[in-house]
């Protein structure tokens, strides 16, 4: 399953907001440096979808706020 994610790093709270079936907003507490926000994003999405972190891959947008994420 592919989803489109708008990431918001440096948030006070971590949360996942469902916009539509394939669009989500994800807020993470980590800063967007050295991949910390991407790691937190995969962790938060794995908790939300109840899958292992290894099953979540960022396919596009590693350096952007807008990402395409694949959940295997």
N, CA, C and O atoms as a CHARMM CRD file, in Angstrom:
* protein
*
  288
    1    1 UNK  N      0.85200  -1.16700   0.00000 PROA 1      0.00000
    2    1 UNK  CA     0.00000   0.00000   0.00000 PROA 1      0.00000
    3    1 UNK  C      0.90500   1.24000   0.00000 PROA 1      0.00000
    4    1 UNK  O      1.84700   1.32300   0.78700 PROA 1      0.00000
    5    2 UNK  N      0.61900   2.18200  -0.87000 PROA 2      0.00000
    6    2 UNK  CA     1.36000   3.44200  -0.90500 PROA 2      0.00000
    7    2 UNK  C      0.48700   4.54800  -0.32500 PROA 2      0.00000
    8    2 UNK  O     -0.70500   4.64300  -0.61800 PROA 2      0.00000
    9    3 UNK  N      1.10800   5.37900   0.50400 PROA 3      0.00000
   10    3 UNK  CA     0.40800   6.52300   1.07100 PROA 3      0.00000
   11    3 UNK  C      1.24700   7.77500   0.86000 PROA 3      0.00000
   12    3 UNK  O      2.46500   7.70800   0.69400 PROA 3      0.00000
   13    4 UNK  N      0.57600   8.90600   0.87100 PROA 4      0.00000
   14    4 UNK  CA     1.23400  10.20300   0.75300 PROA 4      0.00000
   15    4 UNK  C      1.21500  10.84900   2.13000 PROA 4      0.00000
   16    4 UNK  O      0.16900  10.95600   2.77000 PROA 4      0.00000
   17    5 UNK  N      2.40000  11.28000   2.57500 PROA 5      0.00000
   18    5 UNK  CA     2.54000  11.79300   3.93600 PROA 5      0.00000
   19    5 UNK  C      3.10700  13.20100   3.89600 PROA 5      0.00000
   20    5 UNK  O      4.08100  13.47100   3.19400 PROA 5      0.00000
   21    6 UNK  N      2.48800  14.09300   4.65600 PROA 6      0.00000
   22    6 UNK  CA     3.06700  15.41700   4.88100 PROA 6      0.00000
   23    6 UNK  C      3.61800  15.39800   6.30600 PROA 6      0.00000
   24    6 UNK  O      2.86700  15.30900   7.27700 PROA 6      0.00000
   25    7 UNK  N      4.93100  15.48200   6.40900 PROA 7      0.00000
   26    7 UNK  CA     5.60200  15.38600   7.70400 PROA 7      0.00000
   27    7 UNK  C      5.73700  16.76600   8.34100 PROA 7      0.00000
   28    7 UNK  O      5.95100  17.76700   7.65900 PROA 7      0.00000
   29    8 UNK  N      5.60600  16.79200   9.65700 PROA 8      0.00000
   30    8 UNK  CA     5.81000  18.03600  10.40600 PROA 8      0.00000
   31    8 UNK  C      6.79700  17.75200  11.54000 PROA 8      0.00000
   32    8 UNK  O      6.39900  17.29300  12.61100 PROA 8      0.00000
   33    9 UNK  N      8.08900  18.02700  11.30600 PROA 9      0.00000
   34    9 UNK  CA     9.08700  17.79800  12.36000 PROA 9      0.00000
   35    9 UNK  C      9.02500  18.89300  13.42900 PROA 9      0.00000
   36    9 UNK  O      8.37100  19.92000  13.24300 PROA 9      0.00000
   37   10 UNK  N      9.70900  18.66100  14.54300 PROA 10     0.00000
   38   10 UNK  CA     9.79200  19.60800  15.66400 PROA 10     0.00000
   39   10 UNK  C      8.44400  19.93900  16.27800 PROA 10     0.00000
   40   10 UNK  O      8.23800  21.06500  16.73000 PROA 10     0.00000
   41   11 UNK  N      7.53200  18.99900  16.30500 PROA 11     0.00000
   42   11 UNK  CA     6.22900  19.22700  16.93000 PROA 11     0.00000
   43   11 UNK  C      6.31600  18.95600  18.42700 PROA 11     0.00000
   44   11 UNK  O      7.23700  18.28500  18.89400 PROA 11     0.00000
   45   12 UNK  N      5.36600  19.47400  19.16100 PROA 12     0.00000
   46   12 UNK  CA     5.32200  19.20400  20.59000 PROA 12     0.00000
   47   12 UNK  C      4.75400  17.81400  20.86100 PROA 12     0.00000
   48   12 UNK  O      5.11500  17.17000  21.84600 PROA 12     0.00000
   49   13 UNK  N      3.86000  17.35400  19.97800 PROA 13     0.00000
   50   13 UNK  CA     3.22400  16.05100  20.14300 PROA 13     0.00000
   51   13 UNK  C      3.40200  15.22500  18.88000 PROA 13     0.00000
   52   13 UNK  O      3.49700  15.76800  17.78000 PROA 13     0.00000
   53   14 UNK  N      3.44700  13.91400  19.04400 PROA 14     0.00000
   54   14 UNK  CA     3.48600  13.02500  17.89000 PROA 14     0.00000
   55   14 UNK  C      2.06500  12.55700  17.61200 PROA 14     0.00000
   56   14 UNK  O      1.38100  12.06200  18.50700 PROA 14     0.00000
   57   15 UNK  N      1.62600  12.71700  16.36900 PROA 15     0.00000
   58   15 UNK  CA     0.28500  12.25400  16.02500 PROA 15     0.00000
   59   15 UNK  C      0.18300  12.00000  14.52900 PROA 15     0.00000
   60   15 UNK  O      0.95700  12.52900  13.73300 PROA 15     0.00000
   61   16 UNK  N     -0.79200  11.17700  14.17100 PROA 16     0.00000
   62   16 UNK  CA    -1.08900  10.86900  12.77900 PROA 16     0.00000
   63   16 UNK  C     -2.51500  11.33600  12.52300 PROA 16     0.00000
   64   16 UNK  O     -3.44600  10.95500  13.23100 PROA 16     0.00000
   65   17 UNK  N     -2.66700  12.17000  11.49600 PROA 17     0.00000
   66   17 UNK  CA    -3.98500  12.68300  11.11600 PROA 17     0.00000
   67   17 UNK  C     -4.31500  12.16800   9.72300 PROA 17     0.00000
   68   17 UNK  O     -3.57400  12.40800   8.77000 PROA 17     0.00000
   69   18 UNK  N     -5.43000  11.45900   9.61600 PROA 18     0.00000
   70   18 UNK  CA    -5.83600  10.89000   8.33300 PROA 18     0.00000
   71   18 UNK  C     -6.62300  11.94300   7.56100 PROA 18     0.00000
   72   18 UNK  O     -7.65200  12.42500   8.03600 PROA 18     0.00000
   73   19 UNK  N     -6.14200  12.30000   6.37000 PROA 19     0.00000
   74   19 UNK  CA    -6.80400  13.28200   5.51500 PROA 19     0.00000
   75   19 UNK  C     -7.77700  12.56100   4.57300 PROA 19     0.00000
   76   19 UNK  O     -8.93600  12.95400   4.44100 PROA 19     0.00000
   77   20 UNK  N     -7.29000  11.50600   3.92600 PROA 20     0.00000
   78   20 UNK  CA    -8.12000  10.66300   3.06200 PROA 20     0.00000
   79   20 UNK  C     -7.58100   9.24100   3.16400 PROA 20     0.00000
   80   20 UNK  O     -6.73700   8.96200   4.01500 PROA 20     0.00000
   81   21 UNK  N     -8.04800   8.35500   2.32100 PROA 21     0.00000
   82   21 UNK  CA    -7.59800   6.96300   2.36200 PROA 21     0.00000
   83   21 UNK  C     -6.09700   6.82000   2.12200 PROA 21     0.00000
   84   21 UNK  O     -5.46500   5.90400   2.64900 PROA 21     0.00000
   85   22 UNK  N     -5.53100   7.72600   1.32700 PROA 22     0.00000
   86   22 UNK  CA    -4.10100   7.60500   0.99500 PROA 22     0.00000
   87   22 UNK  C     -3.27400   8.81200   1.43800 PROA 22     0.00000
   88   22 UNK  O     -2.08000   8.86300   1.14600 PROA 22     0.00000
   89   23 UNK  N     -3.86100   9.76800   2.12200 PROA 23     0.00000
   90   23 UNK  CA    -3.13200  10.96500   2.55700 PROA 23     0.00000
   91   23 UNK  C     -3.17900  11.10300   4.06700 PROA 23     0.00000
   92   23 UNK  O     -4.22700  10.96300   4.69800 PROA 23     0.00000
   93   24 UNK  N     -1.99300  11.38600   4.63300 PROA 24     0.00000
   94   24 UNK  CA    -1.87200  11.52700   6.08200 PROA 24     0.00000
   95   24 UNK  C     -0.96700  12.70900   6.41200 PROA 24     0.00000
   96   24 UNK  O     -0.06500  13.04600   5.64500 PROA 24     0.00000
   97   25 UNK  N     -1.21600  13.33600   7.56500 PROA 25     0.00000
   98   25 UNK  CA    -0.29100  14.31300   8.14400 PROA 25     0.00000
   99   25 UNK  C      0.29000  13.65300   9.38300 PROA 25     0.00000
  100   25 UNK  O     -0.43900  13.12400  10.22200 PROA 25     0.00000
  101   26 UNK  N      1.61100  13.69200   9.48600 PROA 26     0.00000
  102   26 UNK  CA     2.28400  13.06000  10.62100 PROA 26     0.00000
  103   26 UNK  C      3.16700  14.09000  11.30700 PROA 26     0.00000
  104   26 UNK  O      4.06000  14.66700  10.68800 PROA 26     0.00000
  105   27 UNK  N      2.91200  14.31300  12.57700 PROA 27     0.00000
  106   27 UNK  CA     3.72300  15.23000  13.37500 PROA 27     0.00000
  107   27 UNK  C      4.66500  14.40800  14.24500 PROA 27     0.00000
  108   27 UNK  O      4.23800  13.46600  14.91400 PROA 27     0.00000
  109   28 UNK  N      5.94500  14.76500  14.23600 PROA 28     0.00000
  110   28 UNK  CA     6.94700  14.08000  15.06600 PROA 28     0.00000
  111   28 UNK  C      7.73600  15.11200  15.86100 PROA 28     0.00000
  112   28 UNK  O      7.86100  16.26500  15.44900 PROA 28     0.00000
  113   29 UNK  N      8.25900  14.69400  16.98500 PROA 29     0.00000
  114   29 UNK  CA     9.00300  15.60300  17.86900 PROA 29     0.00000
  115   29 UNK  C     10.44400  15.82400  17.42400 PROA 29     0.00000
  116   29 UNK  O     11.06400  16.81500  17.80900 PROA 29     0.00000
  117   30 UNK  N     10.97600  14.92300  16.62700 PROA 30     0.00000
  118   30 UNK  CA    12.38500  14.98500  16.23500 PROA 30     0.00000
  119   30 UNK  C     12.64200  16.10000  15.22200 PROA 30     0.00000
  120   30 UNK  O     11.75800  16.43100  14.43200 PROA 30     0.00000
  121   31 UNK  N     13.84100  16.68200  15.23700 PROA 31     0.00000
  122   31 UNK  CA    14.19800  17.69500  14.22900 PROA 31     0.00000
  123   31 UNK  C     14.49700  17.04000  12.88800 PROA 31     0.00000
  124   31 UNK  O     14.77300  15.84200  12.81700 PROA 31     0.00000
  125   32 UNK  N     14.43900  17.82500  11.84600 PROA 32     0.00000
  126   32 UNK  CA    14.66900  17.28900  10.49200 PROA 32     0.00000
  127   32 UNK  C     16.14500  17.38600  10.11000 PROA 32     0.00000
  128   32 UNK  O     16.49300  18.00700   9.10600 PROA 32     0.00000
  129   33 UNK  N     16.99200  16.77800  10.90100 PROA 33     0.00000
  130   33 UNK  CA    18.42400  16.76200  10.59600 PROA 33     0.00000
  131   33 UNK  C     18.97000  15.35500  10.81000 PROA 33     0.00000
  132   33 UNK  O     18.58800  14.66400  11.75500 PROA 33     0.00000
  133   34 UNK  N     19.85500  14.94800   9.93100 PROA 34     0.00000
  134   34 UNK  CA    20.51700  13.64600   9.98500 PROA 34     0.00000
  135   34 UNK  C     19.53800  12.47400  10.00600 PROA 34     0.00000
  136   34 UNK  O     19.84300  11.42900  10.58100 PROA 34     0.00000
  137   35 UNK  N     18.36800  12.63300   9.38900 PROA 35     0.00000
  138   35 UNK  CA    17.41400  11.53200   9.26900 PROA 35     0.00000
  139   35 UNK  C     16.62100  11.21500  10.52400 PROA 35     0.00000
  140   35 UNK  O     15.89700  10.22100  10.56000 PROA 35     0.00000
  141   36 UNK  N     16.74500  12.04700  11.56000 PROA 36     0.00000
  142   36 UNK  CA    16.03900  11.78200  12.81000 PROA 36     0.00000
  143   36 UNK  C     14.52600  11.83800  12.63100 PROA 36     0.00000
  144   36 UNK  O     13.80500  11.00400  13.17800 PROA 36     0.00000
  145   37 UNK  N     14.04300  12.81500  11.87000 PROA 37     0.00000
  146   37 UNK  CA    12.60000  12.94500  11.64900 PROA 37     0.00000
  147   37 UNK  C     12.06700  11.77400  10.82200 PROA 37     0.00000
  148   37 UNK  O     10.95500  11.30500  11.06700 PROA 37     0.00000
  149   38 UNK  N     12.84000  11.29900   9.85300 PROA 38     0.00000
  150   38 UNK  CA    12.41400  10.15100   9.05000 PROA 38     0.00000
  151   38 UNK  C     12.33100   8.88900   9.90100 PROA 38     0.00000
  152   38 UNK  O     11.40700   8.09300   9.73100 PROA 38     0.00000
  153   39 UNK  N     13.26800   8.69700  10.80400 PROA 39     0.00000
  154   39 UNK  CA    13.22500   7.54600  11.71100 PROA 39     0.00000
  155   39 UNK  C     11.99300   7.62500  12.60000 PROA 39     0.00000
  156   39 UNK  O     11.29700   6.62800  12.79600 PROA 39     0.00000
  157   40 UNK  N     11.72500   8.80700  13.13600 PROA 40     0.00000
  158   40 UNK  CA    10.55400   8.98800  13.99000 PROA 40     0.00000
  159   40 UNK  C      9.26900   8.78400  13.19600 PROA 40     0.00000
  160   40 UNK  O      8.30200   8.22000  13.70900 PROA 40     0.00000
  161   41 UNK  N      9.25800   9.24000  11.95200 PROA 41     0.00000
  162   41 UNK  CA     8.08700   9.06600  11.08900 PROA 41     0.00000
  163   41 UNK  C      7.78000   7.58800  10.87700 PROA 41     0.00000
  164   41 UNK  O      6.62500   7.17400  10.97800 PROA 41     0.00000
  165   42 UNK  N      8.80500   6.79000  10.58300 PROA 42     0.00000
  166   42 UNK  CA     8.56800   5.35700  10.38900 PROA 42     0.00000
  167   42 UNK  C      8.10400   4.69000  11.68600 PROA 42     0.00000
  168   42 UNK  O      7.27000   3.78500  11.65700 PROA 42     0.00000
  169   43 UNK  N      8.64100   5.13500  12.81500 PROA 43     0.00000
  170   43 UNK  CA     8.21300   4.57700  14.10300 PROA 43     0.00000
  171   43 UNK  C      6.75500   4.90400  14.38500 PROA 43     0.00000
  172   43 UNK  O      5.98700   4.02900  14.78400 PROA 43     0.00000
  173   44 UNK  N      6.37000   6.16000  14.18100 PROA 44     0.00000
  174   44 UNK  CA     4.99400   6.58600  14.44500 PROA 44     0.00000
  175   44 UNK  C      4.01400   5.88600  13.50000 PROA 44     0.00000
  176   44 UNK  O      2.94000   5.45500  13.91900 PROA 44     0.00000
  177   45 UNK  N      4.39200   5.77600  12.22800 PROA 45     0.00000
  178   45 UNK  CA     3.51500   5.08500  11.27500 PROA 45     0.00000
  179   45 UNK  C      3.41200   3.59300  11.59600 PROA 45     0.00000
  180   45 UNK  O      2.34900   2.99900  11.41600 PROA 45     0.00000
  181   46 UNK  N      4.49700   2.98100  12.06600 PROA 46     0.00000
  182   46 UNK  CA     4.43700   1.55700  12.41000 PROA 46     0.00000
  183   46 UNK  C      3.49700   1.33200  13.58900 PROA 46     0.00000
  184   46 UNK  O      2.78800   0.32600  13.62800 PROA 46     0.00000
  185   47 UNK  N      3.48100   2.24800  14.54500 PROA 47     0.00000
  186   47 UNK  CA     2.55300   2.14900  15.67400 PROA 47     0.00000
  187   47 UNK  C      1.11600   2.36600  15.20900 PROA 47     0.00000
  188   47 UNK  O      0.20500   1.66800  15.65700 PROA 47     0.00000
  189   48 UNK  N      0.91200   3.32100  14.32200 PROA 48     0.00000
  190   48 UNK  CA    -0.43100   3.64300  13.83300 PROA 48     0.00000
  191   48 UNK  C     -1.03400   2.48100  13.04100 PROA 48     0.00000
  192   48 UNK  O     -2.19300   2.11800  13.24500 PROA 48     0.00000
  193   49 UNK  N     -0.24100   1.90100  12.13400 PROA 49     0.00000
  194   49 UNK  CA    -0.72800   0.81200  11.28500 PROA 49     0.00000
  195   49 UNK  C     -0.51100  -0.56700  11.91400 PROA 49     0.00000
  196   49 UNK  O     -0.92000  -1.58100  11.34700 PROA 49     0.00000
  197   50 UNK  N      0.13000  -0.60300  13.08200 PROA 50     0.00000
  198   50 UNK  CA     0.39100  -1.85200  13.80600 PROA 50     0.00000
  199   50 UNK  C      1.16700  -2.86200  12.95800 PROA 50     0.00000
  200   50 UNK  O      0.78300  -4.02500  12.83400 PROA 50     0.00000
  201   51 UNK  N      2.26400  -2.38400  12.38200 PROA 51     0.00000
  202   51 UNK  CA     3.18500  -3.23700  11.62000 PROA 51     0.00000
  203   51 UNK  C      4.60300  -2.96400  12.12100 PROA 51     0.00000
  204   51 UNK  O      4.84300  -1.98300  12.82600 PROA 51     0.00000
  205   52 UNK  N      5.53000  -3.83300  11.75300 PROA 52     0.00000
  206   52 UNK  CA     6.92800  -3.65100  12.13900 PROA 52     0.00000
  207   52 UNK  C      7.53500  -2.46800  11.37700 PROA 52     0.00000
  208   52 UNK  O      7.13200  -2.17300  10.25200 PROA 52     0.00000
  209   53 UNK  N      8.50200  -1.80100  11.99800 PROA 53     0.00000
  210   53 UNK  CA     9.16700  -0.67200  11.34000 PROA 53     0.00000
  211   53 UNK  C      9.84400  -1.08200  10.04400 PROA 53     0.00000
  212   53 UNK  O      9.95200  -0.28100   9.11500 PROA 53     0.00000
  213   54 UNK  N     10.29900  -2.32200   9.97800 PROA 54     0.00000
  214   54 UNK  CA    10.97600  -2.80500   8.77600 PROA 54     0.00000
  215   54 UNK  C     10.02800  -2.91700   7.58300 PROA 54     0.00000
  216   54 UNK  O     10.48800  -3.04100   6.44800 PROA 54     0.00000
  217   55 UNK  N      8.72600  -2.87600   7.81500 PROA 55     0.00000
  218   55 UNK  CA     7.74700  -2.98500   6.73500 PROA 55     0.00000
  219   55 UNK  C      7.34700  -1.62300   6.17700 PROA 55     0.00000
  220   55 UNK  O      6.50600  -1.54600   5.28200 PROA 55     0.00000
  221   56 UNK  N      7.93700  -0.55300   6.69600 PROA 56     0.00000
  222   56 UNK  CA     7.62000   0.80200   6.23300 PROA 56     0.00000
  223   56 UNK  C      8.84800   1.37900   5.55100 PROA 56     0.00000
  224   56 UNK  O      9.92100   1.45500   6.14900 PROA 56     0.00000
  225   57 UNK  N      8.69000   1.78500   4.29700 PROA 57     0.00000
  226   57 UNK  CA     9.79400   2.32600   3.49800 PROA 57     0.00000
  227   57 UNK  C      9.40500   3.68200   2.93500 PROA 57     0.00000
  228   57 UNK  O      8.30700   3.84300   2.40100 PROA 57     0.00000
  229   58 UNK  N     10.29600   4.65500   3.05100 PROA 58     0.00000
  230   58 UNK  CA    10.09100   5.95600   2.42400 PROA 58     0.00000
  231   58 UNK  C     10.60800   5.83700   1.00100 PROA 58     0.00000
  232   58 UNK  O     11.81400   5.72000   0.78000 PROA 58     0.00000
  233   59 UNK  N      9.69800   5.86700   0.03700 PROA 59     0.00000
  234   59 UNK  CA    10.05700   5.66900  -1.37000 PROA 59     0.00000
  235   59 UNK  C     10.51600   6.96300  -2.03100 PROA 59     0.00000
  236   59 UNK  O     11.39500   6.93400  -2.89200 PROA 59     0.00000
  237   60 UNK  N      9.94200   8.08800  -1.64500 PROA 60     0.00000
  238   60 UNK  CA    10.31600   9.37700  -2.23800 PROA 60     0.00000
  239   60 UNK  C     10.14200  10.47300  -1.19700 PROA 60     0.00000
  240   60 UNK  O      9.26000  10.39400  -0.34200 PROA 60     0.00000
  241   61 UNK  N     10.98600  11.49500  -1.27300 PROA 61     0.00000
  242   61 UNK  CA    10.85300  12.65600  -0.40500 PROA 61     0.00000
  243   61 UNK  C     11.61900  12.56600   0.89900 PROA 61     0.00000
  244   61 UNK  O     11.20600  13.15600   1.89700 PROA 61     0.00000
  245   62 UNK  N     12.72200  11.84400   0.91100 PROA 62     0.00000
  246   62 UNK  CA    13.49200  11.73400   2.15000 PROA 62     0.00000
  247   62 UNK  C     13.91800  13.09700   2.69400 PROA 62     0.00000
  248   62 UNK  O     13.97400  13.27800   3.91000 PROA 62     0.00000
  249   63 UNK  N     14.21400  14.04500   1.82900 PROA 63     0.00000
  250   63 UNK  CA    14.64900  15.37000   2.27200 PROA 63     0.00000
  251   63 UNK  C     13.55400  16.41300   2.20200 PROA 63     0.00000
  252   63 UNK  O     13.82100  17.60800   2.33200 PROA 63     0.00000
  253   64 UNK  N     12.32700  15.97400   1.99800 PROA 64     0.00000
  254   64 UNK  CA    11.19900  16.88100   1.82500 PROA 64     0.00000
  255   64 UNK  C     10.14700  16.61500   2.90000 PROA 64     0.00000
  256   64 UNK  O     10.16500  15.57200   3.55200 PROA 64     0.00000
  257   65 UNK  N      9.24200  17.55600   3.07600 PROA 65     0.00000
  258   65 UNK  CA     8.13200  17.33900   4.00200 PROA 65     0.00000
  259   65 UNK  C      7.06300  16.44300   3.38200 PROA 65     0.00000
  260   65 UNK  O      6.33500  15.74800   4.09200 PROA 65     0.00000
  261   66 UNK  N      6.97400  16.46400   2.05400 PROA 66     0.00000
  262   66 UNK  CA     6.00800  15.63100   1.34700 PROA 66     0.00000
  263   66 UNK  C      6.69000  14.32900   0.92900 PROA 66     0.00000
  264   66 UNK  O      7.68500  14.34800   0.20400 PROA 66     0.00000
  265   67 UNK  N      6.15200  13.20600   1.39000 PROA 67     0.00000
  266   67 UNK  CA     6.79400  11.91700   1.16400 PROA 67     0.00000
  267   67 UNK  C      5.80100  10.90900   0.59400 PROA 67     0.00000
  268   67 UNK  O      4.59000  11.01300   0.79100 PROA 67     0.00000
  269   68 UNK  N      6.35100   9.93500  -0.11600 PROA 68     0.00000
  270   68 UNK  CA     5.58000   8.77500  -0.53300 PROA 68     0.00000
  271   68 UNK  C      6.12600   7.60900   0.27100 PROA 68     0.00000
  272   68 UNK  O      7.31900   7.30800   0.22300 PROA 68     0.00000
  273   69 UNK  N      5.24200   6.96000   1.00800 PROA 69     0.00000
  274   69 UNK  CA     5.64500   5.88200   1.90700 PROA 69     0.00000
  275   69 UNK  C      4.94400   4.60300   1.46700 PROA 69     0.00000
  276   69 UNK  O      3.75400   4.60700   1.14900 PROA 69     0.00000
  277   70 UNK  N      5.70400   3.50500   1.45400 PROA 70     0.00000
  278   70 UNK  CA     5.13200   2.20900   1.10400 PROA 70     0.00000
  279   70 UNK  C      5.08900   1.34600   2.36000 PROA 70     0.00000
  280   70 UNK  O      6.07400   1.22400   3.08700 PROA 70     0.00000
  281   71 UNK  N      3.92500   0.75200   2.59500 PROA 71     0.00000
  282   71 UNK  CA     3.74700  -0.15100   3.71800 PROA 71     0.00000
  283   71 UNK  C      3.56300  -1.54500   3.14900 PROA 71     0.00000
  284   71 UNK  O      2.60300  -1.80200   2.42300 PROA 71     0.00000
  285   72 UNK  N      4.47300  -2.43700   3.47200 PROA 72     0.00000
  286   72 UNK  CA     4.47000  -3.78300   2.90000 PROA 72     0.00000
  287   72 UNK  C      3.63800  -4.70600   3.78700 PROA 72     0.00000
  288   72 UNK  O      3.50300  -5.89300   3.48800 PROA 72     0.00000
